[in-house]
Amino acid sequence: MTFEKLRKRWEFERVYNEGRKFVNEVFVIYIAPNDLGINRLGIAVSKKLGKAVKRNRVRRLIRESFRLLEDKLRKGFDIVVVGRTPAIGMKCQQTRAAMSELFRKAGILIDEGGRG
């Protein structure tokens, strides 16, 4: 399933300013409600992480992890994921676990029992 992306600077700024922030060693996630009834993903990876090859790998890992978790998330949120240095050497399964931990903290991950 494809998902919508945050593209405009003002969309990112709205999430940064109005959203809630959740942090672990791998990612920082900002989450703000939207009125669209769908989740939209924005990815921010700093040049501090390294050259383009490393940054693009982190982006791909974030995108794939979000794709795999999307069906388990409550709808109606704009989400910005900021990659941090430990994400560079991680496998997809590890990034998915780190993201699901943050989504659980945020309260938008739907448990297996159907609770949200």
N, C-alpha and C positions, 0 to 999 in steps of 0.2 A: 504494500500500500504506500502511495506517495503521500507526502505531507507538505503543508505550506511552510514557507520560509519567511523569516523577517529579513527585509532587504534594506530598508531606508534607515538612515541615521536617526531620524526622529522616532522610529519604532523601537530601536535599541535604547535610546535615551528614555523613552517612556517606561520601558521595563526596568531600566536601572533606577529611575527616580521613584516610580510608584510601586515597584515589585518588592517581594521579600527575597532575602538573600540566604542561601544555604551553602555551607563550605565543608569540604573534606580535603584530604591531602592531594587529590587528583584534579578536582573540579571546583569551580564556584558556579552555582546556579542561581539565576534570578528568575522569579516567577511572578507574573502579573495576570490577573483575570482579563479576558477580552469578551466582547459581546458577540463573537462570531460562532460560538458553538463548536469550534475546532481548536486543536492545538497548533501553534506555529512555533518553529524552532529557529533560533538565531545562534550562530557560532562565532565566538571571538577567540582568536589565538594570536598571542603577542609575538612580535619578532624576537623577543627574548628567548623563545623556545628553540630557536635555531634557524637554519636555512629553510627555504621553501619546501624541500622534500619532507623534512620532519614536521613542519607545520601542517602540510597537506595530509600527512598520515594521521596526525591527531584529529584533523577535521573529519577524515573518513571514518575513523574509529567512533567519534562522537555521533556522526550521522547514522552509522550502522547500528550502534547501541540504541539510539533513540528509535530507529525503525523497529527494532525487535521488542522494545518496551512500550511502544505507542498504544497498542491494544489494551494494555493494563493501566493506562493513565486516564484519570477523569478528564473530560473535555472542557474547552473554553479557557485555555491559558496560553499566554505568550511566554515562551521559555528561552532564556539566553544562557548558553553553557560556555563558560570560559575555561579553556584548557590550561593546566599548569604543568610545570616541568616533569613531574613523575609520569604523566600520561605518555611521554615519548616512547618509553620502552615497553608499554603494556600490550597485552593481547586483547582481542575483542571481548572475550569473556570477562576479563578483569575490569575493563572499562564499563561494561554493562552492569557489573556488580556495584561498582562505585557510583554510577548514575542512579541505579535503583535505590541504593542507600539514601541518596539525597532526595529522590522523589518520595521515598517513604517518610523522611523527616518533614518534607513539605506537606505531606498529607494528600498528595494527588495520586499516589500509587494505590490501585485497587488490589486488596489482598485476595488470595485464592478463595477465601470464604465469601467473597462478594462485598466485603466492607471497603469503604473508601476513605 
